[in-house]
Amino acid sequence: MSSLIQEINHYPKESVYSQFFRICFPDDVFYEKITRKQMVELIIQQYTPENIVDVCTVKELKLLKRIVENNYKEVDIHSMPFEKVALYRKYLLFEDEIPDELKESLSLIHISEPTRHLRI
């Protein structure tokens, strides 16, 4: 099991803040006054199924779908290295697994293959 909240302290605060700022668009959150844990908690709150669909490409969503279908473990993704890196940067993939805190939201996203429409 992978918990983003527990593992986030292994990341540089500058990196977490950069992603936090890009994902959450905070108005009045200052670097000196927020912890990595607080930033990740706000990112997790932001990651509703609708917002995950908004921030991911179709290829990233397909990769996430494959991981969900594989019991939340990483699948062989040698053909999708760019998507893997993008998902790591968005904190949607961590330690080769989907973080526990995001599994429920990700399980609610469905991709319709033939028409390539996304629905929540």
Phi, psi and chi 1 to 4 in degrees:
 res  aa     phi    psi   chi1   chi2   chi3   chi4
   1 MET       -  145.4  -60.5  -67.8  172.1      -
   2 SER  -125.0  121.4  170.1      -      -      -
   3 SER  -114.1  116.7  171.8      -      -      -
   4 LEU   -62.8  -39.5 -167.8   52.9      -      -
   5 ILE   -62.5  -40.0  -69.5  174.5      -      -
   6 GLN   -73.1  -32.2  -69.6  177.2  -10.2      -
   7 GLU   -95.7   -9.7  -63.3  -65.3  -32.0      -
   8 ILE   -63.8  -25.0 -160.4   62.7      -      -
   9 ASN   -68.7   -8.8  -74.9  -30.3      -      -
  10 HIS   -83.4   -8.5  -62.4  -74.4      -      -
  11 TYR   -94.4  146.4  -77.6   67.9      -      -
  12 PRO   -63.3  137.5  -16.1   26.1      -      -
  13 LYS   -58.9  -36.8 -175.6  175.8  179.7 -178.6
  14 GLU   -60.4  -41.5  -61.5   81.8   14.8      -
  15 SER   -66.2  -45.1  172.4      -      -      -
  16 VAL   -62.3  -43.7  176.4      -      -      -
  17 TYR   -62.6  -40.8 -173.7   77.7      -      -
  18 SER   -60.6  -46.8  174.5      -      -      -
  19 GLN   -68.5  -40.5  -62.6  -63.6   44.9      -
  20 PHE   -57.6  -46.8  163.4   71.8      -      -
  21 PHE   -62.9  -39.5 -163.4   82.0      -      -
  22 ARG   -71.5  -34.5 -161.0  173.4   53.8   79.0
  23 ILE   -85.8  -40.4  -65.7  166.2      -      -
  24 CYS  -101.0  -15.3  -65.2      -      -      -
  25 PHE    49.3   55.3  -54.1  107.3      -      -
  26 PRO   -69.9  143.8   29.3  -35.5      -      -
  27 ASP   -86.4  -44.0  -71.2  -26.3      -      -
  28 ASP  -132.1   36.8   56.4   -4.6      -      -
  29 VAL  -104.8  119.9  177.2      -      -      -
  30 PHE  -101.9  141.8  -62.3  103.0      -      -
  31 TYR   -50.1  -44.6  178.0   83.8      -      -
  32 GLU   -70.2  -19.4  -60.8   80.9   18.8      -
  33 LYS  -108.7   10.5  -63.8 -173.1  179.1 -160.8
  34 ILE  -132.2  141.7 -169.4  166.2      -      -
  35 THR   -94.0  164.5   66.1      -      -      -
  36 ARG   -60.2  -41.4  -75.0  175.4  -83.9 -141.1
  37 LYS   -61.3  -43.8 -178.6  179.9  176.3 -170.9
  38 GLN   -62.6  -39.9  -69.4  169.0  -35.4      -
  39 MET   -63.4  -45.0  -73.1 -174.6  -92.2      -
  40 VAL   -66.7  -36.7  167.1      -      -      -
  41 GLU   -61.0  -39.8  -72.5  171.3  -16.5      -
  42 LEU   -70.5  -35.8  -69.5  169.0      -      -
  43 ILE   -63.0  -44.9  -71.6  170.6      -      -
  44 ILE   -60.3  -41.7  -68.8  167.0      -      -
  45 GLN   -62.9  -36.0  -72.3  175.6   11.1      -
  46 GLN   -69.8  -28.7 -175.7   72.9   21.2      -
  47 TYR   -82.7   67.9  -85.6  156.1      -      -
  48 THR   -77.8  165.0   63.0      -      -      -
  49 PRO   -55.1  -40.4  -27.9   35.7      -      -
  50 GLU   -61.4  -44.3  -64.6   85.5    1.7      -
  51 ASN   -71.6  -32.9  -72.6  -18.1      -      -
  52 ILE   -63.5  -43.4  -68.4  171.6      -      -
  53 VAL   -61.1  -38.4  168.2      -      -      -
  54 ASP   -67.7  -34.0  -73.4  -15.6      -      -
  55 VAL   -94.4   -8.3  -59.4      -      -      -
  56 CYS  -108.7  150.3  -70.3      -      -      -
  57 THR   -78.9  168.1   66.2      -      -      -
  58 VAL   -61.7  -40.3  171.6      -      -      -
  59 LYS   -63.8  -39.9  -75.3 -173.9  175.8 -175.3
  60 GLU   -64.0  -41.7  -68.8  166.9    0.4      -
  61 LEU   -65.3  -37.6  -69.5  168.5      -      -
  62 LYS   -64.2  -40.8  -76.0 -177.0  179.1 -176.8
  63 LEU   -63.4  -44.3  177.1   55.6      -      -
  64 LEU   -60.5  -40.2  -72.5  169.9      -      -
  65 LYS   -61.4  -44.1  177.3 -175.0  176.1 -173.7
  66 ARG   -61.5  -38.2  -72.9  173.8   50.4 -161.3
  67 ILE   -68.6  -43.3  -65.3  168.9      -      -
  68 VAL   -59.7  -44.0  167.9      -      -      -
  69 GLU   -67.5  -19.8  -70.5  172.0  -11.5      -
  70 ASN   -98.7   33.8 -165.8   38.4      -      -
  71 ASN    60.3   38.2 -159.9   24.9      -      -
  72 TYR    66.5   19.6  -60.7  101.7      -      -
  73 LYS  -104.9  152.3  -57.6  -77.1 -174.2 -162.1
  74 GLU   -63.0  143.4 -177.3  178.8  -27.7      -
  75 VAL  -104.4  171.6  -66.1      -      -      -
  76 ASP   -67.3  110.9 -178.3   24.3      -      -
  77 ILE  -124.3   33.3   57.1  167.1      -      -
  78 HIS   -59.2  -24.3  -64.8  -66.2      -      -
  79 SER   -84.2   -3.5   63.1      -      -      -
  80 MET  -131.5   48.4  -57.8 -179.5   95.0      -
  81 PRO   -65.8  -35.1   24.0  -32.5      -      -
  82 PHE   -63.2  -43.8  177.6   78.4      -      -
  83 GLU   -64.8  -38.7  -72.5   77.2   11.7      -
  84 LYS   -60.8  -46.9  178.9 -179.7  176.9  179.6
  85 VAL   -62.9  -42.5  170.0      -      -      -
  86 ALA   -61.7  -40.6      -      -      -      -
  87 LEU   -69.1  -35.0  -67.3  171.8      -      -
  88 TYR   -63.0  -43.1  -85.5  113.1      -      -
  89 ARG   -66.6  -27.6  -71.7 -176.8  178.7  155.3
  90 LYS   -89.9    1.6  -64.8  172.6 -175.6  175.0
  91 TYR    61.3   27.1  -59.8  128.0      -      -
  92 LEU   -94.1  -12.0  -70.3  167.7      -      -
  93 LEU  -136.8  133.4 -169.3   61.3      -      -
  94 PHE  -151.9  131.1 -178.3   72.0      -      -
  95 GLU    53.8   40.5  -65.1  -74.2  -38.2      -
  96 ASP    62.4   18.9  -62.1  -30.8      -      -
  97 GLU  -141.0  162.6  -65.0 -178.4   29.3      -
  98 ILE   -78.9  131.2  -67.4  173.8      -      -
  99 PRO   -58.3  141.6  -23.4   33.4      -      -
 100 ASP   -52.0  -39.1  -66.9  -22.1      -      -
 101 GLU   -66.7  -16.8  -60.9   89.8  -11.0      -
 102 LEU  -110.1   -3.3  -60.8  173.8      -      -
 103 LYS   -60.3  -41.5  -72.6  179.0  179.8  178.9
 104 GLU   -63.5  -47.7 -177.2  178.7  -13.5      -
 105 SER   -60.9  -42.5  -72.6      -      -      -
 106 LEU   -68.9  -30.8  -72.6  167.6      -      -
 107 SER   -70.3  -16.3   68.5      -      -      -
 108 LEU   -89.0   -4.3  -62.0  174.7      -      -
 109 ILE   -93.7  131.2  -62.9  171.6      -      -
 110 HIS  -124.6  137.1  -56.4  -78.2      -      -
 111 ILE  -113.9  124.5  -60.4  174.9      -      -
 112 SER   -90.5  107.0  173.3      -      -      -
 113 GLU   -59.1  -52.7  -72.1  -64.7  -31.3      -
 114 PRO   -59.9  -41.7  -20.6   29.5      -      -
 115 THR   -99.3   -8.5   59.0      -      -      -
 116 ARG    59.6   32.5  -61.7 -171.3 -175.3  -97.3
 117 HIS   -93.6  144.3  -68.4  -69.4      -      -
 118 LEU  -102.0  141.2  -55.6  175.2      -      -
 119 ARG  -142.8  155.4   64.4 -178.4  169.7   88.4
 120 ILE  -118.9      -  -61.3  170.9      -      -
